[in-house]
Amino acid sequence: MLGSNDSENFILKANLDPLDDEPVELNFPDYPILLYINATTRSSAIEGVIKKGACFKLLRHEMF
């Protein structure tokens, strides 16, 4: 994890639960690597960059 829990942070992880060999994100089993971006005030800017990148696909955008 890059960043602290109380501020913007990035988590890159495999979409595989090591205990049961099932996807962590069951709605997205075809994606082996997941990037979570949490607690950011730059969500629109980051979303724009992700949509432009050929190697990334935005799977979900949640606002809190």
C-alpha positions, 0 to 999 in steps of 0.5 A: 500500500502506498499512502496511509489509511487516513489519506489518499492511498493506492493498493495493487493486489492480485485478484485471488484469495490465497485461501480458496483460490477464488477471485477477491472481487467476484464481480470481476473474475477476468481481471488478475490484478486490481488497483484500488485508489482510496480517499482521494480528492482527485477521483475525476482526474485519476478516472480520466487518466485510467480511461486513456490508458490502454492497459487499465480498465475502470471497473468501479467508481464510488463516491462517499 
